[in-house]
Amino acid sequence: MVFAFNFTASKNNQMCGVNIRYEFLQALLKKVDHFKEFKIQLLTRNSKLKTLKEELDSRVAAYDLWAQRRRHGQDGHNNRKLWVLACMDERLPIDEALGIHVDTPAGGGDAHCFRNAGGIVTDDAIRSAMLTCNFFGTKEIVIVQHTQCGMLSVNATDLEKMLRDKGIDTDNIAMDPTLPELKLDKGAFAKWIGMMDDVDETCMKTIEAFKNHPLIPKDVVISGWVWEVETRRLRAPTRDAEKRARTDVTSAQFGVKVKQPPRWS
């Protein structure tokens, strides 16, 4: 490529013409460099393209591995090596709250998810966490509770009374018919229900329960969070009144006047 420069009689005009053409040359060379870079990227991309058969083979193999994860013990962990404990409430969308994909197929499957009333620590929650952490490769536990929780809405002793009024002896209940050895002490039923006075306090207590349990390995990362139903926002549990002001987080806000049985205090 040849560039001709025309010089005028005037010295100033001569320098101006040179400058204009030099700037043009610089811009042109820059475009040439960009084209070379694009060509290299395009060739690299084309070299990685697969036939449809190769793509389908890869997809089937990935799905087979996903489907057979539990055959591989610690090596068959979910995508994020994660176990989530959450309230069963339909207003708590786990994927949205945590930014993960819990129960999608191959390419998803980010976590094992356990849900119960309140997202609280229970014997079955401990059993499930023990299995996933010790045998299925899980390295992190995330606990999610939420504002406006139904576990704030009534006192547990009133619930127990309603059951007794129906003729149910709450002091002699088979907690699990397949495991008659699992029993509650007399008078413990209302406490077992797990109603809350304060979501944030319960969340913090649940975190500590998992951190200190002998069946949960000490290297497992454990955190807890509160999903604000009113704002669709996730936050850490807190005692800061200002941060809690925009939401309902206590049983008193539901009109419950008597403290719950002392499970979370």
C-alpha positions in Angstrom: 0.0 0.0 0.0 1.5 3.4 -1.1 0.6 6.7 0.3 1.5 10.0 -1.6 1.9 13.2 0.3 1.3 16.5 -1.6 3.2 19.5 -0.3 2.0 23.0 -0.8 4.2 26.1 -1.3 3.3 27.4 2.1 5.4 26.0 4.9 2.4 26.1 7.3 0.1 24.4 4.8 2.8 21.9 4.1 3.0 20.8 7.7 -0.8 20.8 8.1 -1.1 18.4 5.1 1.5 16.1 6.5 -0.2 16.0 10.0 -3.6 15.2 8.5 -2.3 12.4 6.4 -0.2 11.0 9.3 -3.3 10.9 11.5 -5.2 9.2 8.7 -2.5 6.6 8.4 -2.5 5.9 12.1 -6.3 5.4 12.1 -6.0 3.1 9.1 -3.3 1.0 10.6 -5.3 0.7 13.8 -8.3 -0.7 11.8 -5.9 -3.2 10.2 -4.8 -4.4 13.6 -8.4 -4.7 14.8 -9.2 -6.8 11.7 -6.3 -9.1 12.3 -7.4 -9.6 15.9 -11.0 -10.3 14.8 -9.7 -12.8 12.2 -7.7 -14.7 14.8 -10.7 -14.8 17.2 -12.9 -16.1 14.4 -10.5 -18.8 13.3 -10.1 -19.9 17.0 -13.8 -20.0 17.5 -14.3 -22.0 14.3 -11.7 -24.5 15.3 -13.7 -25.2 18.5 -17.0 -25.8 16.7 -18.3 -29.3 17.1 -20.6 -31.4 15.0 -24.1 -31.9 16.2 -23.2 -35.5 17.1 -20.4 -34.3 19.3 -22.7 -31.9 21.0 -25.3 -34.5 21.6 -22.8 -37.0 22.9 -21.5 -34.4 25.4 -25.0 -33.5 26.5 -26.1 -37.1 27.1 -22.9 -37.9 29.0 -23.4 -34.8 31.2 -27.0 -35.8 31.9 -26.0 -39.4 32.7 -23.4 -38.1 35.2 -26.0 -35.7 36.7 -28.5 -38.6 37.1 -26.0 -40.9 38.7 -24.4 -38.4 41.1 -25.3 -40.3 44.3 -23.3 -43.4 43.0 -20.1 -41.4 43.4 -20.2 -40.4 47.0 -18.1 -37.3 47.8 -17.2 -37.0 44.1 -20.9 -36.9 43.1 -21.6 -33.6 44.9 -24.1 -31.0 43.6 -22.9 -28.1 41.5 -22.1 -25.8 44.4 -21.4 -28.4 47.1 -24.3 -26.7 48.9 -27.1 -27.7 51.3 -29.9 -25.2 51.8 -32.3 -25.3 54.8 -35.4 -23.1 54.1 -38.9 -22.5 55.3 -41.6 -24.3 53.4 -43.5 -21.1 52.7 -44.5 -20.5 49.1 -43.5 -16.9 49.4 -39.9 -17.8 49.8 -38.4 -18.4 46.3 -35.1 -20.1 46.9 -33.7 -19.7 43.4 -34.5 -16.0 43.4 -33.4 -15.3 47.0 -30.0 -17.0 46.6 -29.3 -16.6 42.9 -29.0 -20.3 42.3 -30.8 -23.1 40.5 -31.9 -25.8 42.9 -34.0 -28.2 40.9 -33.2 -27.7 37.3 -31.7 -30.6 35.2 -28.1 -31.0 33.9 -26.4 -27.7 34.1 -28.5 -26.8 37.2 -28.8 -28.8 40.4 -26.9 -26.3 42.4 -27.9 -27.5 45.9 -29.6 -30.1 48.1 -32.6 -28.3 49.5 -34.4 -29.2 52.8 -37.6 -27.3 53.7 -39.7 -27.4 56.8 -42.1 -25.1 58.7 -39.8 -22.1 59.7 -36.6 -23.3 58.1 -35.5 -24.3 61.6 -33.1 -26.9 63.1 -34.9 -30.2 63.7 -33.8 -33.8 64.1 -34.6 -34.5 60.5 -32.8 -31.4 59.3 -29.7 -32.5 61.2 -30.1 -36.0 59.7 -30.2 -34.6 56.2 -27.3 -32.2 56.8 -25.2 -35.0 58.3 -25.7 -37.1 55.2 -25.0 -34.5 52.6 -22.0 -33.1 54.5 -20.3 -36.4 55.4 -21.2 -38.6 52.4 -22.3 -36.5 49.4 -19.5 -33.9 49.2 -21.3 -30.8 50.6 -19.0 -28.1 52.0 -21.5 -25.3 52.7 -24.8 -24.8 54.5 -27.1 -21.9 53.9 -30.1 -21.3 56.1 -33.0 -19.1 54.8 -35.9 -17.9 56.9 -38.2 -15.0 56.1 -40.3 -12.2 57.4 -44.1 -12.5 57.7 -43.5 -16.2 58.7 -46.5 -18.2 59.8 -44.4 -19.5 62.6 -44.9 -16.1 64.2 -48.6 -16.1 64.0 -49.8 -18.0 67.1 -48.5 -19.2 70.4 -47.4 -22.9 70.4 -49.3 -23.6 73.7 -52.5 -22.5 72.0 -51.8 -24.8 69.1 -51.2 -27.7 71.5 -54.5 -26.9 73.3 -56.4 -27.0 70.0 -55.0 -30.5 69.4 -55.9 -31.6 72.9 -59.4 -30.3 72.4 -59.6 -32.7 69.5 -58.8 -35.6 71.8 -55.1 -35.9 70.9 -52.8 -36.8 73.8 -49.8 -34.7 72.9 -47.8 -36.4 75.7 -48.0 -39.8 74.0 -47.3 -39.2 70.3 -45.4 -41.4 67.9 -43.1 -38.8 66.3 -42.2 -41.3 63.6 -44.2 -44.5 63.4 -41.3 -46.2 61.7 -39.0 -45.2 64.6 -40.9 -45.7 67.9 -37.7 -45.0 69.8 -37.9 -41.4 68.9 -40.0 -39.7 71.6 -40.6 -36.4 73.3 -40.5 -35.9 77.0 -43.8 -35.2 78.7 -44.7 -31.5 78.3 -42.3 -30.9 75.4 -44.8 -31.0 72.5 -45.4 -27.2 72.3 -41.7 -26.5 72.3 -41.2 -29.2 69.6 -43.6 -27.3 67.3 -40.9 -24.5 67.1 -43.0 -21.4 66.9 -41.0 -18.2 67.0 -41.0 -14.9 68.9 -38.5 -13.3 66.5 -37.3 -14.4 63.0 -33.8 -12.9 63.3 -33.2 -14.4 66.7 -34.4 -17.8 65.5 -32.2 -17.6 62.4 -29.1 -16.8 64.5 -29.9 -19.6 66.9 -30.3 -22.1 64.0 -26.9 -21.1 62.6 -25.3 -21.8 66.0 -27.0 -25.1 66.3 -25.5 -26.4 63.1 -22.1 -24.9 63.8 -21.9 -26.7 67.2 -23.5 -30.0 66.2 -21.1 -33.0 66.4 -22.5 -34.5 63.2 -21.6 -31.5 61.0 -17.9 -31.3 60.0 -16.1 -28.3 61.4 -14.8 -27.2 57.9 -18.3 -26.7 56.6 -19.1 -23.0 55.9 -22.4 -22.1 57.6 -24.4 -18.9 57.1 -28.0 -17.7 57.7 -30.2 -15.2 55.9 -33.6 -13.5 56.1 -35.7 -13.1 53.0 -37.9 -10.0 53.3 -41.2 -10.9 51.7 -42.3 -7.3 51.7 -39.3 -6.1 49.7 -38.1 -9.3 47.9 -34.7 -8.6 49.4 -32.2 -10.9 51.2 -30.3 -9.7 54.3 -28.3 -11.1 57.2 -30.2 -11.7 60.5 -29.8 -8.7 62.7 -30.8 -7.1 66.0 -30.6 -3.6 64.4 -34.1 -2.1 64.8 -33.6 0.3 61.9 -32.8 -2.5 59.5 -35.8 -4.5 60.6 -38.2 -1.6 60.7 -39.7 -2.1 57.2 -40.8 -5.7 57.9 -42.7 -7.9 60.3 -40.3 -10.1 62.1 -41.8 -10.7 65.6 -44.8 -12.6 66.9 -45.9 -9.4 68.7 -46.5 -7.8 65.3 -49.0 -10.6 64.7 -50.8 -9.8 67.9 -49.4 -12.7 69.9 -49.1 -11.5 73.5 -47.5 -14.4 75.3 -43.9 -15.6 74.8 -43.4 -18.9 73.0 -42.0 -21.9 74.8 -38.3 -21.2 75.3 -36.7 -22.9 72.3 -35.0 -19.9 70.6 -34.3 -17.6 73.5 
